[in-house]
C-alpha cells in the first residue's frame, strides 16, 4: 500500500470503520493492516522537512516533485475543503480532490528514486 499519511490517518480509519461495521474482529483487522507492506510518503519525506511533521503535507511534496522535474498535476482543494464539500453533499468535488491526490502520489511513487535523489542534492551543502 502506498500513500501520503496513510499510517496516521487512512489505516487507523479503515480499522475503526471495519470494526464498527463488523467487517471483522478488531484483532484480525489490526493484523491485516499492520502486516501489510506500507510506504507512507509523509514518513518517507520527514528527513527533508527537518524530521518534523509540521508543515509537511502533500502540497509541499508536490512542490518538491515539480522541482525534481516530475510531471505532477495540480491538487484540488484541501482536507478542510473535503469536510465542507461532504457536508454540502458536493461529492463530485470530494472525488476530484481524492483522485488528484492519488494521482500525485502515484507519479511520485513511480519516480521515487528521481524524487529522492533531487531532494538529497538540494540538501547537500554547496
LOZA-836584 format. One record per residue (C-alpha): x, y, z; residue in three letters; residue number from 1. Coordinates in Angstrom, 1 decimal. Each point is the difference from the previous one (the first is absolute). Layout:
REM residues N
<r><east>X</east><north>Y</north><up>Z</up><aa>ALA</aa><i>NUM</i></r>
...
END
This chain:
REM residues 126
<r><east>0.0</east><north>0.0</north><up>0.0</up><aa>UNK</aa><i>1</i></r>
<r><east>1.3</east><north>3.4</north><up>-1.0</up><aa>UNK</aa><i>2</i></r>
<r><east>-1.3</east><north>3.4</north><up>1.2</up><aa>UNK</aa><i>3</i></r>
<r><east>0.5</east><north>3.2</north><up>1.8</up><aa>UNK</aa><i>4</i></r>
<r><east>-0.7</east><north>0.0</north><up>3.7</up><aa>UNK</aa><i>5</i></r>
<r><east>-1.6</east><north>-3.5</north><up>-0.2</up><aa>UNK</aa><i>6</i></r>
<r><east>1.7</east><north>-1.2</north><up>3.2</up><aa>UNK</aa><i>7</i></r>
<r><east>-1.5</east><north>2.8</north><up>2.1</up><aa>UNK</aa><i>8</i></r>
<r><east>-3.3</east><north>0.5</north><up>-1.7</up><aa>UNK</aa><i>9</i></r>
<r><east>-1.3</east><north>-2.5</north><up>-2.6</up><aa>UNK</aa><i>10</i></r>
<r><east>1.0</east><north>-3.3</north><up>1.6</up><aa>UNK</aa><i>11</i></r>
<r><east>-1.3</east><north>0.9</north><up>3.5</up><aa>UNK</aa><i>12</i></r>
<r><east>-3.2</east><north>1.2</north><up>-1.6</up><aa>UNK</aa><i>13</i></r>
<r><east>-0.4</east><north>-3.2</north><up>-2.0</up><aa>UNK</aa><i>14</i></r>
<r><east>0.6</east><north>-2.1</north><up>3.1</up><aa>UNK</aa><i>15</i></r>
<r><east>-2.5</east><north>2.0</north><up>2.0</up><aa>UNK</aa><i>16</i></r>
<r><east>-2.7</east><north>0.0</north><up>-2.7</up><aa>UNK</aa><i>17</i></r>
<r><east>0.6</east><north>-3.7</north><up>-0.7</up><aa>UNK</aa><i>18</i></r>
<r><east>-0.6</east><north>-0.8</north><up>3.6</up><aa>UNK</aa><i>19</i></r>
<r><east>-3.0</east><north>2.4</north><up>0.3</up><aa>UNK</aa><i>20</i></r>
<r><east>-1.7</east><north>-1.6</north><up>-3.0</up><aa>UNK</aa><i>21</i></r>
<r><east>0.9</east><north>-3.5</north><up>1.1</up><aa>UNK</aa><i>22</i></r>
<r><east>2.2</east><north>-0.8</north><up>-3.0</up><aa>UNK</aa><i>23</i></r>
<r><east>2.2</east><north>-2.1</north><up>2.3</up><aa>UNK</aa><i>24</i></r>
<r><east>1.3</east><north>-0.1</north><up>3.6</up><aa>UNK</aa><i>25</i></r>
<r><east>2.3</east><north>2.8</north><up>1.2</up><aa>UNK</aa><i>26</i></r>
<r><east>2.8</east><north>-2.5</north><up>0.4</up><aa>UNK</aa><i>27</i></r>
<r><east>-0.3</east><north>-1.3</north><up>-3.6</up><aa>UNK</aa><i>28</i></r>
<r><east>-0.3</east><north>3.6</north><up>-1.4</up><aa>UNK</aa><i>29</i></r>
<r><east>3.1</east><north>1.1</north><up>1.9</up><aa>UNK</aa><i>30</i></r>
<r><east>1.9</east><north>-3.1</north><up>-1.2</up><aa>UNK</aa><i>31</i></r>
<r><east>-1.1</east><north>0.7</north><up>-3.6</up><aa>UNK</aa><i>32</i></r>
<r><east>0.9</east><north>3.7</north><up>-0.1</up><aa>UNK</aa><i>33</i></r>
<r><east>3.2</east><north>-0.2</north><up>2.2</up><aa>UNK</aa><i>34</i></r>
<r><east>1.4</east><north>-3.0</north><up>-1.9</up><aa>UNK</aa><i>35</i></r>
<r><east>-0.3</east><north>1.8</north><up>-3.4</up><aa>UNK</aa><i>36</i></r>
<r><east>3.0</east><north>1.5</north><up>-1.7</up><aa>UNK</aa><i>37</i></r>
<r><east>-0.7</east><north>3.7</north><up>0.1</up><aa>UNK</aa><i>38</i></r>
<r><east>2.0</east><north>2.9</north><up>-1.5</up><aa>UNK</aa><i>39</i></r>
<r><east>-1.3</east><north>3.2</north><up>1.7</up><aa>UNK</aa><i>40</i></r>
<r><east>1.6</east><north>3.0</north><up>-1.8</up><aa>UNK</aa><i>41</i></r>
<r><east>-0.7</east><north>2.2</north><up>3.0</up><aa>UNK</aa><i>42</i></r>
<r><east>2.4</east><north>-2.2</north><up>1.9</up><aa>UNK</aa><i>43</i></r>
<r><east>2.4</east><north>-0.5</north><up>-2.9</up><aa>UNK</aa><i>44</i></r>
<r><east>0.5</east><north>3.8</north><up>-0.5</up><aa>UNK</aa><i>45</i></r>
<r><east>0.4</east><north>1.0</north><up>3.7</up><aa>UNK</aa><i>46</i></r>
<r><east>3.8</east><north>0.2</north><up>-0.5</up><aa>UNK</aa><i>47</i></r>
<r><east>-0.6</east><north>2.8</north><up>-2.6</up><aa>UNK</aa><i>48</i></r>
<r><east>-2.1</east><north>1.9</north><up>2.5</up><aa>UNK</aa><i>49</i></r>
<r><east>2.4</east><north>0.1</north><up>2.9</up><aa>UNK</aa><i>50</i></r>
<r><east>-1.6</east><north>-3.2</north><up>1.4</up><aa>UNK</aa><i>51</i></r>
<r><east>-3.1</east><north>2.1</north><up>0.8</up><aa>UNK</aa><i>52</i></r>
<r><east>-3.6</east><north>-0.8</north><up>-0.9</up><aa>UNK</aa><i>53</i></r>
<r><east>-0.8</east><north>3.7</north><up>0.3</up><aa>UNK</aa><i>54</i></r>
<r><east>-0.8</east><north>1.5</north><up>-3.5</up><aa>UNK</aa><i>55</i></r>
<r><east>0.8</east><north>-3.3</north><up>-1.7</up><aa>UNK</aa><i>56</i></r>
<r><east>-3.0</east><north>-0.6</north><up>-2.3</up><aa>UNK</aa><i>57</i></r>
<r><east>-0.7</east><north>-1.4</north><up>-3.4</up><aa>UNK</aa><i>58</i></r>
<r><east>0.0</east><north>3.6</north><up>-1.5</up><aa>UNK</aa><i>59</i></r>
<r><east>3.6</east><north>0.4</north><up>1.2</up><aa>UNK</aa><i>60</i></r>
<r><east>1.0</east><north>-3.4</north><up>-1.4</up><aa>UNK</aa><i>61</i></r>
<r><east>-1.6</east><north>0.9</north><up>-3.4</up><aa>UNK</aa><i>62</i></r>
<r><east>2.1</east><north>3.1</north><up>0.0</up><aa>UNK</aa><i>63</i></r>
<r><east>3.2</east><north>-2.0</north><up>0.6</up><aa>UNK</aa><i>64</i></r>
<r><east>-1.1</east><north>-2.5</north><up>-2.7</up><aa>UNK</aa><i>65</i></r>
<r><east>-0.3</east><north>2.8</north><up>-2.5</up><aa>UNK</aa><i>66</i></r>
<r><east>3.4</east><north>1.3</north><up>0.9</up><aa>UNK</aa><i>67</i></r>
<r><east>1.3</east><north>-3.5</north><up>-0.7</up><aa>UNK</aa><i>68</i></r>
<r><east>-1.5</east><north>0.2</north><up>-3.5</up><aa>UNK</aa><i>69</i></r>
<r><east>-3.0</east><north>-2.3</north><up>0.6</up><aa>UNK</aa><i>70</i></r>
<r><east>-3.2</east><north>0.7</north><up>-1.8</up><aa>UNK</aa><i>71</i></r>
<r><east>-2.3</east><north>0.2</north><up>3.0</up><aa>UNK</aa><i>72</i></r>
<r><east>-3.3</east><north>1.6</north><up>-0.6</up><aa>UNK</aa><i>73</i></r>
<r><east>-1.8</east><north>2.6</north><up>2.0</up><aa>UNK</aa><i>74</i></r>
<r><east>-1.7</east><north>-1.0</north><up>3.3</up><aa>UNK</aa><i>75</i></r>
<r><east>-3.6</east><north>0.9</north><up>0.5</up><aa>UNK</aa><i>76</i></r>
<r><east>-1.0</east><north>1.5</north><up>3.3</up><aa>UNK</aa><i>77</i></r>
<r><east>1.1</east><north>-1.1</north><up>3.5</up><aa>UNK</aa><i>78</i></r>
<r><east>-1.1</east><north>-2.4</north><up>2.7</up><aa>UNK</aa><i>79</i></r>
<r><east>-2.0</east><north>2.8</north><up>1.6</up><aa>UNK</aa><i>80</i></r>
<r><east>-1.8</east><north>0.6</north><up>-3.3</up><aa>UNK</aa><i>81</i></r>
<r><east>-0.9</east><north>-3.7</north><up>-0.1</up><aa>UNK</aa><i>82</i></r>
<r><east>-1.8</east><north>0.3</north><up>3.3</up><aa>UNK</aa><i>83</i></r>
<r><east>-2.0</east><north>3.1</north><up>-1.3</up><aa>UNK</aa><i>84</i></r>
<r><east>-0.7</east><north>-1.7</north><up>-3.3</up><aa>UNK</aa><i>85</i></r>
<r><east>-1.2</east><north>-3.1</north><up>1.7</up><aa>UNK</aa><i>86</i></r>
<r><east>-2.4</east><north>1.9</north><up>2.3</up><aa>UNK</aa><i>87</i></r>
<r><east>-1.3</east><north>1.9</north><up>-3.1</up><aa>UNK</aa><i>88</i></r>
<r><east>-0.4</east><north>-3.3</north><up>-1.8</up><aa>UNK</aa><i>89</i></r>
<r><east>2.5</east><north>1.1</north><up>-2.7</up><aa>UNK</aa><i>90</i></r>
<r><east>1.2</east><north>-3.5</north><up>-0.5</up><aa>UNK</aa><i>91</i></r>
<r><east>1.5</east><north>0.7</north><up>-3.5</up><aa>UNK</aa><i>92</i></r>
<r><east>2.4</east><north>2.4</north><up>1.6</up><aa>UNK</aa><i>93</i></r>
<r><east>1.0</east><north>-2.5</north><up>2.6</up><aa>UNK</aa><i>94</i></r>
<r><east>0.6</east><north>-2.6</north><up>-2.7</up><aa>UNK</aa><i>95</i></r>
<r><east>2.0</east><north>2.5</north><up>-2.1</up><aa>UNK</aa><i>96</i></r>
<r><east>2.2</east><north>0.9</north><up>3.1</up><aa>UNK</aa><i>97</i></r>
<r><east>0.7</east><north>-3.6</north><up>0.8</up><aa>UNK</aa><i>98</i></r>
<r><east>0.7</east><north>-0.9</north><up>-3.6</up><aa>UNK</aa><i>99</i></r>
<r><east>2.6</east><north>2.7</north><up>-0.4</up><aa>UNK</aa><i>100</i></r>
<r><east>1.6</east><north>-0.8</north><up>3.3</up><aa>UNK</aa><i>101</i></r>
<r><east>0.3</east><north>-3.7</north><up>-1.1</up><aa>UNK</aa><i>102</i></r>
<r><east>1.4</east><north>1.0</north><up>-3.4</up><aa>UNK</aa><i>103</i></r>
<r><east>2.6</east><north>2.2</north><up>1.7</up><aa>UNK</aa><i>104</i></r>
<r><east>1.1</east><north>-2.8</north><up>2.3</up><aa>UNK</aa><i>105</i></r>
<r><east>0.0</east><north>-2.5</north><up>-2.9</up><aa>UNK</aa><i>106</i></r>
<r><east>2.4</east><north>2.3</north><up>-2.1</up><aa>UNK</aa><i>107</i></r>
<r><east>2.3</east><north>0.5</north><up>3.0</up><aa>UNK</aa><i>108</i></r>
<r><east>0.0</east><north>-3.7</north><up>0.8</up><aa>UNK</aa><i>109</i></r>
<r><east>0.7</east><north>-1.1</north><up>-3.6</up><aa>UNK</aa><i>110</i></r>
<r><east>2.9</east><north>2.5</north><up>-0.1</up><aa>UNK</aa><i>111</i></r>
<r><east>1.2</east><north>-0.1</north><up>3.7</up><aa>UNK</aa><i>112</i></r>
<r><east>3.7</east><north>-0.6</north><up>-0.8</up><aa>UNK</aa><i>113</i></r>
<r><east>0.1</east><north>3.1</north><up>-2.1</up><aa>UNK</aa><i>114</i></r>
<r><east>-2.1</east><north>1.9</north><up>2.6</up><aa>UNK</aa><i>115</i></r>
<r><east>2.2</east><north>-1.1</north><up>2.9</up><aa>UNK</aa><i>116</i></r>
<r><east>3.3</east><north>0.7</north><up>-1.9</up><aa>UNK</aa><i>117</i></r>
<r><east>-1.1</east><north>3.5</north><up>-0.8</up><aa>UNK</aa><i>118</i></r>
<r><east>-0.9</east><north>0.7</north><up>3.7</up><aa>UNK</aa><i>119</i></r>
<r><east>3.3</east><north>-1.4</north><up>1.2</up><aa>UNK</aa><i>120</i></r>
<r><east>1.9</east><north>2.2</north><up>-2.5</up><aa>UNK</aa><i>121</i></r>
<r><east>-2.0</east><north>3.0</north><up>1.2</up><aa>UNK</aa><i>122</i></r>
<r><east>0.9</east><north>-0.6</north><up>3.6</up><aa>UNK</aa><i>123</i></r>
<r><east>3.8</east><north>-0.4</north><up>-0.6</up><aa>UNK</aa><i>124</i></r>
<r><east>2.1</east><north>2.9</north><up>1.0</up><aa>UNK</aa><i>125</i></r>
<r><east>1.6</east><north>1.8</north><up>-2.9</up><aa>UNK</aa><i>126</i></r>
END
